[in-house]
Amino acid sequence: MFNLITLKDTIRIDPSMFDEPLEDAAYTELRNKYEGLVDEELGYIISVINLSVNPYGRIIAGDGGTHHPVTFDILAFYPQLQEVIEGEVVEVADFGTFLRIGPVDALLHVSQLMDDFISYDERQGILLGKESGRTISRGDVFRVRIVAVSFPRGRSSGKIGVTARQPMLGKLDWISDELSGSEAEAEAE
């Protein structure tokens, strides 16, 4: 889930940035401090937007920079357990696929793909269901449910686990095929 969050902080403006407009300098400092950060409470911070800088800063002894209170908004992605989300396959491996959901990749393990024996064709870079004939390749779009989220502190990416083994989940083509098949059965009755 994407969130717009308002935060307050005190930002240090380096003396090398004194010739720039205050808001531009503060924006640069905030982007360097927050963008790309992964936080357990905020999620994956994508962007800093809408800032307001107090023009009256403080000078601290021994520090040539000025310190200004600032209020700003961040755009963050916070994956929540049991959330249903769509993502694109960005990598296929023998153990599963990685789906791009928001700004991060989630692991869709082969055991969570479908009720079928799955083999990996390294030459073609696909996963293939033995009985169903269904294939998974790079660029496919899946609807999945988030079942595991791990937030490390700092700038590492964390881990997100997803499943497609529930009703109305899986590759979007498979879902539409199932829906059109059930509509045809209902009309036949």
PyMOL commands that set and color helices and strands:
alter all, ss='L'
color gray80, all
select helices_A, chain A and resi 15-17+22-34+110-112+172-188
alter helices_A, ss='H'
color red, helices_A
select strands_A, chain A and resi 2-13+38-39+43-53+58-59+66-77+84-93+96-101+104-109+118-121+126-129+135-136+141-150+159-163+170-171
alter strands_A, ss='S'
color yellow, strands_A
deselect
rebuild
show_as cartoon
